[in-house]
């Protein structure tokens, strides 16, 4: 039942999030282009969450050596890469009309996000390049723990370096957004969080099936044809 409920809830939440984003007021300076940021920021936050889950599951595998931790780490990394790709793409769409350029390598937030994207692509490539299951889990777990240091670096890059990106809009001490815009953003974060959970559970389930098929293929093959019995004394 859960396999069906989560995707349905995620789909309904995404429809609601789109409706809220389209009905929210335009920004004074950005106009209707501000609606792109609801998807852009929500995907960025979920990418951070996904890579954090990868790191936590990697630590779990290093401590307990249970395959379930490795499945969660790998699945969350794949979803994190997807959310990061959407973050970069929507940021480029928003940047062209607002900043006059799709991309600027001199911007700390853009450059650090792109670096994070390629590092986790390397994480996935490492998994594919290591055929032995135990070695694959160990190597990827180590990289998963190390790579997560990029998450706070990307988040605080607008504070550490004053480049093209604006500073933090939502901070512990203040929120520099109109209430209606904040609601639209939080609704989108909630919707994409449900999407993340739906994708994570589905991918972990698929990984379990893939391992079962792999184990079946590696198992010694039984005799397909039995030897004929030779009758004597005729």
C-alpha positions as CSV (number, residue, x, y, z in Angstrom):
1,X,0.0,0.0,0.0
2,X,2.8,2.4,0.9
3,X,4.3,1.8,-2.6
4,X,1.2,3.4,-4.1
5,X,0.4,6.0,-1.4
6,X,3.7,7.9,-1.5
7,X,3.7,8.5,-5.3
8,X,0.1,9.6,-5.3
9,X,0.7,12.0,-2.4
10,X,3.8,13.4,-4.1
11,X,1.9,13.9,-7.3
12,X,-1.0,15.7,-5.5
13,X,1.5,17.8,-3.5
14,X,3.4,18.9,-6.7
15,X,0.1,19.9,-8.3
16,X,-0.8,22.0,-5.2
17,X,2.7,23.5,-5.1
18,X,2.4,24.6,-8.7
19,X,-1.0,26.1,-8.1
20,X,0.3,28.0,-5.0
21,X,3.4,29.2,-7.0
22,X,1.3,30.5,-9.9
23,X,-1.2,32.3,-7.6
24,X,1.5,34.0,-5.5
25,X,2.1,37.7,-6.1
26,X,4.9,38.8,-8.5
27,X,8.1,40.3,-7.0
28,X,8.5,44.0,-7.3
29,X,11.9,43.7,-9.1
30,X,11.8,40.2,-10.6
31,X,8.1,40.2,-11.6
32,X,6.8,36.7,-12.5
33,X,10.3,35.3,-12.8
34,X,10.3,34.9,-9.1
35,X,8.1,31.8,-9.5
36,X,11.0,29.9,-10.9
37,X,12.8,30.4,-7.5
38,X,10.2,28.3,-5.7
39,X,11.3,25.3,-7.7
40,X,14.9,26.3,-7.8
41,X,15.3,26.8,-4.0
42,X,13.2,23.8,-3.1
43,X,15.3,21.5,-5.3
44,X,18.5,22.9,-3.8
45,X,17.4,22.2,-0.3
46,X,16.3,18.7,-1.2
47,X,19.7,18.1,-2.9
48,X,21.3,19.1,0.4
49,X,19.0,16.7,2.3
50,X,19.7,13.9,-0.1
51,X,23.5,14.2,0.2
52,X,23.1,14.5,3.9
53,X,21.2,11.2,4.0
54,X,23.9,9.7,1.8
55,X,26.5,10.7,4.3
56,X,24.5,9.4,7.3
57,X,23.8,6.1,5.5
58,X,27.5,5.8,4.6
59,X,28.5,6.2,8.2
60,X,25.9,3.6,9.1
61,X,27.5,1.2,6.6
62,X,31.0,1.8,7.9
63,X,29.8,1.1,11.5
64,X,27.3,-1.7,10.9
65,X,28.3,-3.1,7.5
66,X,24.6,-3.8,6.7
67,X,23.6,-3.7,2.9
68,X,20.6,-1.6,3.6
69,X,22.7,1.4,4.5
70,X,24.6,1.1,1.2
71,X,21.3,0.9,-0.7
72,X,20.0,4.0,0.9
73,X,23.3,5.9,0.4
74,X,23.4,5.1,-3.3
75,X,19.7,5.8,-3.9
76,X,19.8,9.1,-2.1
77,X,23.0,10.2,-4.0
78,X,21.2,9.4,-7.3
79,X,18.2,11.5,-6.3
80,X,20.5,14.3,-5.0
81,X,22.2,14.5,-8.4
82,X,18.8,14.8,-10.0
83,X,17.7,17.6,-7.7
84,X,21.1,19.3,-8.2
85,X,20.7,19.2,-12.0
86,X,17.2,20.7,-11.7
87,X,18.6,23.4,-9.4
88,X,21.3,24.3,-11.9
89,X,18.9,24.3,-14.9
90,X,16.2,26.4,-13.2
91,X,18.9,28.8,-11.9
92,X,20.1,29.3,-15.5
93,X,16.6,30.0,-16.7
94,X,16.1,32.5,-13.9
95,X,19.5,34.1,-14.3
96,X,19.2,35.1,-18.0
97,X,16.3,37.6,-17.6
98,X,17.4,38.8,-14.2
99,X,21.2,38.9,-14.4
100,X,21.5,39.0,-18.2
101,X,23.5,35.7,-18.3
102,X,22.8,32.0,-18.0
103,X,26.1,31.3,-16.2
104,X,28.9,33.0,-14.5
105,X,31.9,30.9,-13.2
106,X,32.9,33.9,-11.1
107,X,29.9,33.4,-8.9
108,X,30.7,31.4,-5.8
109,X,27.3,29.8,-5.5
110,X,27.1,28.7,-9.1
111,X,30.7,27.3,-9.2
112,X,30.4,25.5,-5.8
113,X,27.1,23.9,-6.8
114,X,28.5,22.8,-10.1
115,X,31.5,21.3,-8.3
116,X,29.2,19.4,-5.9
117,X,27.2,18.1,-8.9
118,X,30.3,16.7,-10.6
119,X,31.7,15.2,-7.3
120,X,28.5,13.2,-6.8
121,X,28.5,12.2,-10.4
122,X,32.0,10.8,-9.6
123,X,30.5,9.0,-6.6
124,X,28.0,7.3,-8.9
125,X,30.7,6.5,-11.4
126,X,32.8,5.0,-8.6
127,X,30.0,2.7,-7.7
128,X,29.6,1.5,-11.3
129,X,33.3,1.0,-11.8
130,X,33.7,-1.3,-8.7
131,X,32.2,-4.7,-9.4
132,X,32.9,-6.3,-6.0
133,X,29.9,-5.4,-3.7
134,X,31.9,-5.1,-0.5
135,X,34.7,-3.0,-2.0
136,X,32.1,-0.8,-3.8
137,X,30.2,-0.2,-0.5
138,X,33.4,0.6,1.4
139,X,34.9,3.0,-1.2
140,X,31.6,4.8,-1.9
141,X,30.9,5.1,1.9
142,X,34.2,6.8,2.4
143,X,33.6,9.2,-0.5
144,X,30.0,9.8,0.7
145,X,31.2,11.0,4.1
146,X,33.9,13.2,2.7
147,X,31.8,14.7,-0.1
148,X,29.1,16.0,2.2
149,X,31.4,18.8,3.4
150,X,30.4,20.6,0.2
151,X,26.9,21.1,1.4
152,X,27.6,23.8,4.0
153,X,30.2,25.2,1.7
154,X,27.6,25.7,-1.1
155,X,25.0,27.0,1.4
156,X,27.3,29.6,3.0
157,X,29.1,30.5,-0.2
158,X,27.0,33.7,-0.5
159,X,28.2,34.7,2.9
160,X,31.9,33.8,2.5
161,X,32.2,35.4,-0.9
162,X,30.3,38.4,-2.1
163,X,29.7,37.6,-5.8
164,X,26.7,37.7,-8.1
165,X,24.3,35.7,-5.9
166,X,22.3,37.6,-3.2
167,X,22.8,36.8,0.4
168,X,20.8,34.4,2.5
169,X,17.1,35.2,2.4
170,X,16.0,32.8,5.1
171,X,18.2,33.1,8.2
172,X,17.8,32.0,11.8
173,X,17.3,35.6,12.9
174,X,15.1,36.9,10.1
175,X,13.2,36.0,6.9
176,X,13.5,38.5,4.1
177,X,10.4,37.4,2.1
178,X,6.8,38.4,1.8
179,X,4.5,36.0,3.8
180,X,2.7,34.9,0.6
181,X,6.0,34.1,-1.1
182,X,7.3,32.3,1.9
183,X,4.2,30.1,2.0
184,X,4.7,29.3,-1.7
185,X,8.3,28.4,-1.1
186,X,7.5,26.2,1.9
187,X,4.7,24.4,0.0
188,X,7.1,23.6,-2.8
189,X,9.7,22.3,-0.3
190,X,7.1,20.1,1.2
191,X,6.0,18.8,-2.2
192,X,9.5,18.0,-3.3
193,X,10.2,16.4,0.1
194,X,7.3,13.9,-0.6
195,X,8.8,13.4,-4.1
196,X,12.1,12.6,-2.6
197,X,10.7,10.1,-0.2
198,X,8.7,8.4,-3.0
199,X,11.8,8.2,-5.2
200,X,14.0,7.0,-2.4
201,X,11.7,4.1,-1.4
202,X,11.2,3.1,-5.0
203,X,15.0,3.2,-5.7
204,X,15.9,1.2,-2.6
205,X,13.3,-1.4,-3.5
206,X,14.7,-1.6,-7.0
207,X,18.3,-1.9,-5.6
208,X,17.1,-4.9,-3.5
209,X,15.7,-6.6,-6.5
210,X,18.9,-5.9,-8.5
211,X,21.0,-7.5,-5.8
212,X,18.7,-10.6,-5.8
213,X,19.0,-11.0,-9.5
214,X,22.8,-10.5,-9.3
215,X,23.1,-13.1,-6.6
216,X,20.9,-15.5,-8.6
217,X,23.2,-15.1,-11.7
218,X,26.3,-15.7,-9.7
219,X,24.9,-18.8,-8.0
220,X,26.3,-22.1,-9.3
221,X,24.1,-23.4,-12.1
222,X,22.4,-26.7,-11.5
223,X,22.3,-29.5,-13.9
224,X,19.9,-28.8,-16.7
225,X,20.0,-32.4,-18.0
226,X,20.4,-35.5,-15.8
227,X,22.7,-38.3,-16.8
228,X,20.9,-41.3,-18.4
229,X,20.6,-44.4,-16.3
230,X,22.4,-47.4,-18.0
231,X,20.4,-50.6,-17.6
232,X,22.4,-53.8,-17.2
233,X,21.6,-57.5,-17.4
234,X,19.6,-57.4,-20.6
